[in-house]
């Protein structure tokens, strides 16, 4: 059901209007717009993919470089990833294994209100830390990190 392909501008235009409410809320709390964020992610990432479900773009994710030794993973998607939750979990674990092999320290922040994303990150093996007020108007975001063994 799921297939990973190189992310394109066309994928961004397909995902942006269907983005999950939690992703939209996180972008708003960080002062970003959906399409703008996806296009910037595609442009700035050292690695960027689109998840297709039956040929339809349902999530775009990537990794941007923060420093010489730290990279920042990001993902924005639609509710369609929930149509096969087990498949998505297996797929995301395999993809993270590939990414972590190439980018051994992954660090970013997640909206403190996004309990589903926080549980997913923890399940993937990220250490999710206490929230910090970094969003617009001090909205709380949890830093999260993964150091590959």
Secondary structure, 3 states (H helix, E strand, C coil): CEEEEECCHHHHHHHHCCECHHHHHHHHHCCCCHHHHHHHHHHHCCEEEEEEECCEEEEEEEEEECCCCCEEEEEEEEHHHHHHHHHHHHHHHHHHHHHHHHCCEEEEEEECCCHHHHHHHHHHCCEEEEEEECCHHHCEEEEEEEECC
